[in-house]
Amino acid sequence: MLTVSGVHTFYGAIEALKGVDIEIGEGEIVSLIGANGAGKSTLLMTICGNPRARAGRIIFDGEDITHLPTHQLVRRGIAQSPEGRRIFPRMSVLENLQMGAIASPPKGFDRDLEEVFTLFPRLKERINQRAGTMSGGEQQMLAIGRALMSQPRLLLLDEPSLGLAPLVVKQIFQAIKDINRERKMTVFMVEQNAYHALKLAHRGYVMVTGRVTMSGTGAELLSNPEVRAAYLEGGH
């Protein structure tokens, strides 16, 4: 479904991505792990067109989308839940979800809304509450729900567990699993919590200073001594 081939991305003169190659098949959950500053979020943002890849190609469903504007990517079925959630804090939960549905056919709104509320019942309870007054976990649910309202085929998740309590992290990862299993939705997830990310993923990649250094199934990477030493607290 998605192929990133030889992608180089720069911030000014600083090269953030140094020839990245990844592939994501339809129906997969693929996780990208790595330390802070490795370039993980930059890769997701490059796929979405901001910043642009200076070299290389990004192919989605057979089409070269490397230079397409972001709004056209949404219409083609790519949605992102960004790092830090970035919900609209002064808007209600319902208004945030309406913003996510702008690019979708209006006739599907009620169905999509009910599906989001089934996935995250807490959002239905908070439907008229200002989003900025909710807990971090509820805001993360809203950020994912807002992305789902655009009816994506590929869901990009940037650090969905960041700053959340362990119990909420489990709820979020279970929701991601349900999205993939029940909706057959393809998920590409950037995540620092390597254990949860690889346990959930069909396949994974490891990124170090702008380069993909390792790949394999989630189980293979979880059992890899180098991955365990670097990202899983010394393998304990």
C-alpha positions as CSV (number, residue, x, y, z in Angstrom):
1,M,0.0,0.0,0.0
2,L,2.8,2.5,0.9
3,T,6.4,2.5,-0.3
4,V,9.0,5.0,0.9
5,S,12.0,4.7,-1.4
6,G,15.3,6.5,-0.9
7,V,13.8,9.5,0.9
8,H,16.0,12.3,2.1
9,T,14.5,15.1,4.1
10,F,16.2,18.3,5.3
11,Y,15.5,21.1,7.8
12,G,17.5,23.8,6.2
13,A,21.0,22.4,5.8
14,I,20.4,19.6,8.4
15,E,19.6,16.2,6.8
16,A,17.0,14.5,9.0
17,L,16.2,11.5,6.8
18,K,19.1,9.9,5.0
19,G,17.8,7.6,2.3
20,V,14.9,5.9,4.1
21,D,13.3,2.8,2.6
22,I,10.1,1.2,4.1
23,E,7.2,-0.8,2.8
24,I,3.7,-1.2,4.4
25,G,1.3,-3.8,3.1
26,E,-2.4,-3.4,3.1
27,G,-4.0,-4.6,6.3
28,E,-0.8,-4.5,8.3
29,I,0.2,-2.8,11.5
30,V,3.8,-1.6,11.1
31,S,5.7,0.1,13.9
32,L,8.7,2.4,13.7
33,I,10.8,2.6,16.8
34,G,13.9,4.6,17.7
35,A,15.3,7.1,20.2
36,N,14.3,10.7,20.5
37,G,15.7,12.7,17.5
38,A,16.1,9.6,15.3
39,G,13.8,11.1,12.6
40,K,10.6,9.0,13.2
41,S,8.2,11.9,13.4
42,T,10.0,13.6,10.4
43,L,9.2,10.5,8.3
44,L,5.5,10.6,9.2
45,M,5.4,14.4,8.4
46,T,7.3,13.8,5.1
47,I,4.7,11.2,4.1
48,C,2.1,13.9,4.8
49,G,4.0,16.5,2.7
50,N,5.4,18.8,5.4
51,P,8.4,18.9,5.1
52,R,8.8,17.7,1.5
53,A,11.2,15.0,0.6
54,R,14.2,16.6,-1.2
55,A,15.0,13.2,-2.9
56,G,13.4,9.8,-3.2
57,R,9.8,8.8,-3.8
58,I,6.7,8.1,-1.7
59,I,4.2,5.7,-3.5
60,F,0.7,5.2,-2.1
61,D,-1.6,2.6,-3.7
62,G,0.5,2.8,-6.9
63,E,0.5,6.6,-7.2
64,D,3.5,8.8,-6.6
65,I,2.4,11.2,-3.8
66,T,5.8,12.7,-3.1
67,H,4.8,16.2,-4.1
68,L,1.0,16.2,-3.5
69,P,-0.4,18.8,-1.1
70,T,-1.6,17.4,2.2
71,H,-5.4,18.0,1.6
72,Q,-5.1,15.8,-1.5
73,L,-3.5,13.0,0.6
74,V,-6.4,13.1,3.0
75,R,-8.8,12.7,0.0
76,R,-6.8,9.7,-1.1
77,G,-7.2,8.0,2.2
78,I,-4.3,9.0,4.4
79,A,-5.0,10.4,7.9
80,Q,-2.6,11.3,10.7
81,S,-3.0,11.5,14.5
82,P,0.0,13.8,15.2
83,E,2.5,13.8,18.1
84,G,1.2,15.9,21.0
85,R,-2.4,15.2,19.9
86,R,-3.0,18.8,18.6
87,I,-6.7,18.8,19.1
88,F,-8.7,22.1,19.0
89,P,-8.8,22.8,22.7
90,R,-11.6,25.5,22.6
91,M,-13.9,23.3,20.5
92,S,-16.1,20.6,21.8
93,V,-15.5,16.9,21.3
94,L,-18.2,16.9,18.6
95,E,-16.8,19.9,16.8
96,N,-13.3,18.3,16.7
97,L,-14.8,15.2,15.2
98,Q,-16.7,17.3,12.7
99,M,-13.4,19.0,11.7
100,G,-11.9,15.5,11.0
101,A,-14.8,14.7,8.7
102,I,-14.5,17.8,6.4
103,A,-13.0,15.7,3.5
104,S,-15.5,12.9,3.9
105,P,-19.0,12.5,2.2
106,P,-21.6,14.0,4.6
107,K,-23.9,11.0,4.3
108,G,-21.4,8.9,6.1
109,F,-21.0,11.2,9.1
110,D,-23.5,9.6,11.5
111,R,-22.2,6.1,10.9
112,D,-18.5,7.2,11.3
113,L,-19.4,9.1,14.5
114,E,-21.1,6.1,16.0
115,E,-18.1,3.9,15.1
116,V,-15.7,6.4,16.9
117,F,-18.0,6.4,20.0
118,T,-18.1,2.6,19.9
119,L,-14.3,2.5,19.9
120,F,-14.0,5.3,22.5
121,P,-17.2,5.4,24.7
122,R,-15.6,8.1,26.8
123,L,-15.8,10.5,23.9
124,K,-19.6,10.0,23.7
125,E,-19.8,10.9,27.4
126,R,-17.8,14.1,26.7
127,I,-19.5,15.0,23.4
128,N,-20.3,18.6,24.4
129,Q,-17.2,19.2,26.6
130,R,-14.4,21.5,25.5
131,A,-11.6,19.3,24.3
132,G,-8.9,21.2,26.2
133,T,-10.5,20.4,29.5
134,M,-10.2,16.6,29.1
135,S,-7.5,14.4,30.4
136,G,-4.4,13.5,28.2
137,G,-5.8,10.0,27.5
138,E,-9.2,11.4,26.5
139,Q,-7.5,13.9,24.2
140,Q,-5.5,11.1,22.6
141,M,-8.7,9.2,22.0
142,L,-10.1,12.3,20.4
143,A,-7.0,12.8,18.2
144,I,-7.3,9.2,16.9
145,G,-11.1,9.5,16.5
146,R,-10.7,12.8,14.6
147,A,-8.4,11.0,12.1
148,L,-10.8,8.1,11.7
149,M,-13.6,10.5,10.8
150,S,-11.9,11.1,7.4
151,Q,-12.5,7.5,6.5
152,P,-8.8,6.7,5.9
153,R,-7.3,3.6,4.4
154,L,-4.0,4.3,6.0
155,L,-3.8,5.6,9.6
156,L,-0.6,7.3,10.7
157,L,-0.1,7.5,14.5
158,D,2.7,9.6,16.0
159,E,3.6,8.6,19.6
160,P,0.0,7.6,20.6
161,S,1.2,6.6,24.1
162,L,3.2,9.7,24.9
163,G,2.7,11.0,28.4
164,L,-0.1,8.7,29.2
165,A,-0.6,6.5,32.3
166,P,0.0,2.7,31.8
167,L,-3.7,1.8,32.1
168,V,-4.6,4.4,29.4
169,V,-1.7,3.2,27.2
170,K,-3.2,-0.3,27.3
171,Q,-6.6,1.1,26.3
172,I,-5.1,3.0,23.4
173,F,-3.1,0.0,22.0
174,Q,-6.2,-2.2,22.3
175,A,-8.1,0.4,20.3
176,I,-5.4,0.4,17.6
177,K,-5.6,-3.4,17.5
178,D,-9.4,-3.2,17.1
179,I,-9.2,-0.6,14.4
180,N,-6.9,-2.9,12.4
181,R,-8.8,-6.1,13.0
182,E,-12.4,-4.9,12.7
183,R,-12.0,-2.2,10.0
184,K,-9.1,-4.0,8.2
185,M,-7.4,-0.6,8.4
186,T,-3.6,-0.3,7.7
187,V,-1.7,1.4,10.5
188,F,1.8,2.9,10.5
189,M,2.8,3.8,14.0
190,V,5.8,5.8,15.3
191,E,6.3,4.9,19.0
192,Q,9.0,5.2,21.7
193,N,7.3,2.5,23.8
194,A,9.1,-0.3,21.9
195,Y,7.6,-3.2,23.8
196,H,4.0,-2.3,23.2
197,A,4.7,-1.1,19.6
198,L,6.4,-4.3,18.6
199,K,4.1,-6.6,20.5
200,L,1.2,-5.1,18.5
201,A,2.9,-4.9,15.1
202,H,2.9,-7.4,12.3
203,R,6.3,-5.9,11.3
204,G,8.6,-3.3,12.5
205,Y,11.5,-1.0,11.6
206,V,14.3,0.5,13.8
207,M,15.5,4.0,13.0
208,V,18.8,5.5,14.1
209,T,19.9,9.0,13.2
210,G,17.8,9.3,10.1
211,R,18.4,5.8,8.7
212,V,16.5,2.5,9.0
213,T,19.0,0.1,10.5
214,M,16.9,-3.0,11.1
215,S,13.6,-4.6,10.1
216,G,11.6,-7.7,10.8
217,T,8.4,-9.1,12.3
218,G,7.3,-7.6,15.6
219,A,8.3,-10.9,17.3
220,E,11.7,-11.0,15.6
221,L,12.6,-7.5,16.7
222,L,11.3,-8.1,20.3
223,S,13.7,-11.1,20.6
224,N,16.6,-9.4,18.9
225,P,19.4,-8.8,21.4
226,E,20.4,-5.4,20.0
227,V,16.8,-4.2,20.1
228,R,16.4,-5.5,23.6
229,A,19.6,-3.8,24.8
230,A,18.8,-0.5,23.2
231,Y,15.1,-0.1,23.6
232,L,13.8,-2.7,26.1
233,E,15.7,-1.7,29.3
234,G,18.6,-4.0,28.6
235,G,16.3,-6.9,27.8
236,H,14.6,-7.2,31.2
